[in-house]
Amino acid sequence: MKTFLHRLSAFAAALLLTLGAPARAADAKHPELLVFAAASLTNVLGDLSTSWTSTSGVQIKLSFAASSVLARQIEAGGRADLFISADQEWMDYLAQRGLIDKRSRRNLVGNQLVLIAPADSKIDLKIAPGFDLLGALKGGRLATGDPDTVPVGRYARSSFVSLGVWDDLADRLVRADNVRSAMMFVSRGEVPLGIVYITDALVDKNVRIVDTFPDGTHAPITYPGAAMKSARPEATAFLTYLGGSEALATWKKYGFLELKK
């Protein structure tokens, strides 16, 4: 009896190993890609990665944060296959340190900078040189990314300098660690105004767009993507998909802008 049970157990174990082999082979053939991406891409990359996986079989793991945080993680040895930044500066930062495959680098889409308020706010303000943003705050603060490191904060500071209002507002900022954190301050009514990308404002029903910053007041908002030098081969294919015509409809659905050729 013991011999029979021993043989039965051995057969079951062998059967499980056989059944499990194709799954492991598939995993080896299509390893998971790790994508580090700017926080403002959270919703759109969720959709695009699902679509890509359904056709390619390649699983994608997304890690979102401020571009500055992600770039420094990569510099410190953090494993990533792709990096998608919300500005050129943090991609340049990694390029200068020899950490990206420069041949793979490409600009994917654009965005717009907007002033937002809580959805029930009555603030009405037109963005123009010398506009009274400080008065509109009525003693409150304005939330955006930290202008020293976070791309959205850098764009905001550039616009304020161009419009001649930076000196009035520099000490009135809530310096958030990424654009989604900045939006949450406004969404929860903790501050009367904030500056985010239009794509962020469109996915939060608790905020509304007060006005859009003129393009000429800041550098063009573009999202460069690049594979790391140590990336798996599938990383370049996914990046090509993100920059192709098939993905464009999804980018536009979330409010991102097609770049001029």
C-alpha positions in Angstrom: 0.0 0.0 0.0 2.8 2.4 0.9 4.6 1.6 -2.3 1.4 2.3 -4.3 0.9 5.6 -2.6 4.5 6.6 -3.1 4.2 5.8 -6.8 0.9 7.8 -7.0 2.5 10.8 -5.3 5.5 10.7 -7.7 3.1 10.5 -10.7 1.1 13.5 -9.5 4.2 15.5 -8.9 5.5 14.7 -12.4 2.1 15.6 -13.9 2.1 19.0 -12.1 5.7 19.6 -13.4 4.6 18.8 -16.9 1.5 21.0 -16.8 3.5 23.8 -15.3 6.2 23.7 -17.9 4.4 25.6 -20.7 3.5 28.5 -18.3 7.1 28.9 -17.2 8.3 28.7 -20.8 5.8 31.4 -21.8 7.1 33.5 -18.9 10.7 33.1 -20.1 9.7 34.0 -23.6 7.7 37.0 -22.6 9.3 38.4 -19.4 7.5 41.2 -17.6 8.6 44.8 -18.6 9.0 47.4 -15.8 8.0 50.9 -16.9 8.9 53.9 -14.9 6.5 56.7 -15.9 5.5 60.3 -14.8 2.5 60.4 -12.5 0.4 62.3 -15.0 0.5 59.1 -17.2 -1.3 56.9 -14.7 -4.6 56.5 -16.4 -3.6 56.4 -20.0 -0.7 54.0 -19.6 -3.0 51.7 -17.7 -5.2 51.4 -20.8 -2.3 51.3 -23.3 -0.4 48.6 -21.4 -3.5 46.4 -21.2 -4.0 46.7 -24.9 -0.4 45.9 -25.6 -0.4 42.9 -23.4 -3.5 41.5 -25.0 -1.8 41.4 -28.4 1.9 40.8 -27.5 1.5 38.5 -24.5 4.1 40.6 -22.7 3.2 41.6 -19.1 3.9 45.1 -18.1 4.4 46.5 -14.6 3.9 50.2 -14.2 5.6 52.4 -11.6 4.4 56.0 -11.3 6.0 59.0 -9.5 7.5 62.3 -10.3 9.9 62.2 -13.2 12.6 63.4 -10.8 12.1 60.6 -8.3 12.1 57.9 -11.0 15.2 59.3 -12.7 17.1 59.3 -9.5 15.9 55.8 -8.7 17.3 54.6 -12.0 20.6 56.5 -11.3 20.8 54.7 -8.0 20.5 51.3 -9.7 16.8 50.8 -9.7 15.8 48.3 -12.4 13.6 49.6 -15.2 13.2 48.7 -18.9 11.5 52.0 -19.9 11.4 55.5 -18.6 8.8 58.1 -19.7 9.4 61.6 -18.4 7.1 64.6 -18.2 9.9 66.8 -19.4 13.1 66.7 -21.4 15.4 67.6 -18.5 15.1 64.4 -16.5 15.5 62.3 -19.6 18.6 64.4 -20.4 19.8 63.7 -16.9 19.8 60.0 -17.5 21.3 60.4 -21.0 24.2 62.4 -19.6 24.9 59.5 -17.2 24.9 56.9 -20.0 21.9 55.1 -18.6 19.5 55.1 -21.6 19.7 53.7 -25.1 19.9 57.0 -26.9 18.8 55.4 -30.2 15.5 54.5 -28.6 14.6 57.9 -27.3 11.5 59.5 -28.8 8.9 62.1 -28.0 5.5 60.6 -27.5 2.8 63.2 -26.9 2.3 66.7 -25.6 0.2 68.3 -22.9 -1.1 71.7 -21.6 -0.7 73.5 -18.3 -3.9 74.6 -16.6 -5.1 76.5 -13.5 -7.7 74.5 -11.5 -10.0 75.0 -8.6 -12.4 72.8 -6.7 -15.5 71.9 -8.8 -17.8 74.1 -6.7 -15.5 77.1 -6.6 -16.7 80.4 -8.1 -13.2 81.7 -8.9 -13.2 83.3 -12.4 -9.7 84.3 -13.6 -8.1 85.0 -17.0 -4.4 84.2 -17.2 -2.5 87.2 -18.6 0.6 89.3 -17.8 0.3 90.7 -14.3 -3.0 88.8 -13.5 -4.1 88.9 -9.9 -3.6 85.3 -8.9 -2.4 86.3 -5.5 -5.7 88.2 -4.9 -7.7 85.2 -6.1 -6.1 83.0 -3.5 -7.6 85.2 -0.8 -4.9 84.3 1.7 -4.8 80.6 0.7 -2.1 78.7 -1.1 -1.6 77.3 -4.6 -0.7 73.7 -5.1 1.7 72.5 -7.8 4.7 70.3 -8.1 7.9 71.4 -6.4 9.5 73.9 -8.9 13.0 72.8 -8.0 12.5 69.2 -9.2 9.0 68.3 -10.4 8.3 69.0 -14.1 4.8 70.5 -13.6 6.2 72.9 -11.0 9.0 73.9 -13.4 6.5 74.7 -16.1 4.4 76.7 -13.6 7.4 78.7 -12.4 8.4 79.4 -16.0 4.9 80.7 -16.7 4.8 82.8 -13.6 8.2 84.4 -14.4 7.0 85.1 -18.0 3.7 86.7 -16.7 5.5 88.8 -14.1 3.9 87.2 -11.0 6.5 84.8 -9.7 7.7 87.2 -6.9 4.2 87.5 -5.5 3.6 83.7 -5.5 6.9 82.0 -4.7 6.1 81.8 -1.0 2.4 80.9 -1.5 3.1 77.5 -3.0 2.3 74.0 -1.7 5.2 72.2 -3.3 3.8 68.7 -4.0 6.0 65.7 -4.8 4.2 65.0 -8.0 1.3 66.4 -10.1 -1.3 64.0 -8.9 -0.5 64.9 -5.3 -0.9 68.6 -6.2 -4.3 67.9 -7.7 -5.4 66.1 -4.6 -4.9 69.2 -2.5 -7.4 71.0 -4.8 -9.7 68.1 -5.2 -10.2 67.8 -1.4 -10.7 71.6 -1.1 -7.5 72.1 1.0 -6.3 74.9 -1.3 -8.3 77.2 -3.5 -6.2 76.8 -6.7 -3.6 74.5 -8.3 -1.6 74.1 -11.4 -1.6 70.7 -13.1 -1.8 69.3 -16.7 -5.1 69.3 -18.5 -5.0 65.5 -18.6 -5.0 65.3 -14.8 -7.9 67.8 -14.5 -10.0 65.8 -17.0 -9.9 62.6 -14.8 -11.0 64.2 -11.5 -14.6 65.3 -11.3 -13.9 67.2 -8.1 -11.9 69.9 -9.9 -12.6 72.3 -12.7 -10.4 74.1 -15.2 -10.3 77.9 -14.5 -8.0 78.7 -17.5 -5.2 77.4 -19.6 -1.7 78.9 -19.5 -0.5 80.3 -22.9 2.0 78.0 -24.6 4.5 80.8 -25.0 4.9 81.2 -21.3 6.7 77.9 -20.8 8.7 75.3 -22.7 6.6 72.9 -24.8 5.3 70.1 -22.6 6.4 66.9 -24.2 6.8 63.3 -22.9 10.0 61.6 -24.0 10.4 57.9 -23.6 13.5 55.7 -23.8 14.6 52.2 -23.1 17.4 51.6 -20.6 20.7 50.2 -21.8 19.9 47.1 -19.9 16.3 46.8 -21.1 14.7 43.6 -22.4 14.3 43.6 -26.2 10.5 43.9 -25.9 10.9 47.4 -24.3 11.7 49.0 -27.7 8.7 47.3 -29.2 6.4 48.7 -26.5 7.9 52.2 -26.9 7.3 52.0 -30.7 3.7 51.0 -30.0 3.2 54.0 -27.6 4.4 56.3 -30.3 2.5 54.8 -33.2 -0.9 55.5 -34.8 -2.6 52.6 -33.0 -2.1 54.1 -29.6 -2.9 57.7 -30.6 -6.7 57.5 -30.2 -6.2 56.4 -26.5 -3.7 59.3 -25.9 -6.2 61.7 -27.3 -9.1 60.3 -25.3 -7.2 61.3 -22.1 -6.5 64.8 -23.5 -2.9 64.4 -24.6 -1.8 66.2 -27.7 -0.4 64.7 -30.9 3.0 66.2 -31.7 3.7 67.9 -35.0 5.9 65.9 -37.2 
